[in-house]
């Protein structure tokens, strides 16, 4: 078994695709990990902005969380409609492109791409940040830990959808169990205490209010709380990854993810108010996450606390998996329409879109490196892309129902219309509330991505226009080409190349660069070694041309000679044969020069349609 098989698993045949499909059990960790893990930082993001309100800020987390949950419910019902209407995968790009036009589709695609790249980078960074807050001595290894986790998540996703689901199964469900158990125990204690439970470990005391309650502050807190909704679209993008009937299985998975997330968000908000748990200033001495405070207040600092904190850290770090599950599928859909490189639409050895996985890993890795593994400044961008995609998806579904009509279409149109209005208003709120914190960067990133996709599409259109519609086979003017073969000195490779050249055409030109004594030797041997055997066989004799190179340049003189031959032989094909050694072991190639590779590249870039480059390999067997 090769190392590749050990790391990535054996190659899967196309007919094994159905066996790779997943049910709701694996669908939750694959497509729901990002959404579920947001319960660990969404409420805290809102509470952090409410710190200036003191205890009054904690009281406001309940209505803010209820608002987020209502919005989540609207989006949930909207995406249930989308899954059934687009069983082949109804992500925002597909829905917007088909119903709102190309430009709306590209805007939705660019928004989602930004969101997925941030999901991968920020998720890993958040997990490592939480780990460092527990073990401060690891802080100097922040970037190394981030990149190590990124590599692990990348390798797992290259092994295929089914295996990824199996690997992430245990940490995901342990996280769900711990948080739901904490919420259940906390609610029971709160009800038993008449709404005023006594914490096992008292949370840090909240300071006094330093700012009055204002609509602007509440809107900013709501915008931060909306980060809990990132990743909700993942299931609708990946419908084809589920077992048949795929739409039904996908809807079951979406229901499980959204249902669990609603309970978590509502339970955390309720318990924060009951136990007077607020956010502590991040990055300052004494910082403690909201979930850490709640767990300690409800269960103490025992084994359950340790297991729960451990599961939170792991799930935060692995929440990037949702991006790795969806970004390649989104890229594939865009590539099929010609707006991204076609290689992104090709499945790899494990039936995953390998190039999409690599692309996301490189982009997320670059983001982590640029920001040193600390991506707090990018978190304000986090919800913008997701909500823009939500809005275009729901608006596209309104147009879809308007076009297809039929029973229940009016009700569906209303649900999707409500979703479009709600998420559209949220986009505006998030952009305004977080504009100065960095959301303005989105206004540069998204148009930049759209411009890139338009350039790619225009390139492919030019290629199609140039090479398609050639009509019937053109058999006019068929003449043997002028064959040019490069020669360094006489050896078996040259012998093989000349034999091939003479079988192609009677007009063979051997080019040799003269920068020393060897040219005289080759010229004196040419008659005996080449000309005499050719005449005896009744064949045209190859001509030897020595090119003077007093400064020992080799590639440039050959290139100039070939280009001159092209100009002096109008309408004739020029075939350039380049002999080269081929080593069986890759590392032995380091011992040989690579002039042939450079010459091939220059001929391909500087020649035109009449120059053909042919390799003449000599495989070394000893």
Secondary structure, DSSP 8 states (H G I E B T S, - for coil): --HHHHHH-S---GGGTGGG-B-HHHHHHHHSHHHHHGGGTHHHHHHHHTGGGTHHHHHHHHHHHHHHHHHHHHHHHHHHHHHHH-TT---HHHHHHHHH-HHHHHHHHHHHHHHHHHHHHHHHHHHHHHHHHHSGGGGGGHHHHHHHHHHHHHHHHHT-HHHHHHHHHHHHHHHHHHHHHHHHHHHHHHHHTTT----SS---------S---HHHHHHHHHHHGGGGTTTTHHHHTGGGB-SSHHHHHHHHHHHHHHHHHHHHHHHHHHHHHTT-----TTSTT---HHHHHHHHHH-SSHHHHHHHHHHHHHHHHTHHHHHHHHHHHHHHHHHTTSS-GGGGS--TTSS-HHHHHHHHHHHHHHHHHTTT--GGGGGGHHHHHHHHHHHHHHHHHHHHHHH--TTHHHHHHHHHHHHHHHHHHHHHHHHHHTTTTGGGHHHHHHHHHHHHHHHHHHHHHHHHHHS---S---TT----EEEEE-SSSSHHHHHHHHHHHHH-S-EEEEEEESSTHHHHHHHHHIIIIIHHHHHTT----EEEEEE-TT---HHHHHHHHHHHHHHSTT--EEEEEEEEE-SSGGGGGGS--HHHHHHHHHHHH--TTEEEEEEEEE---
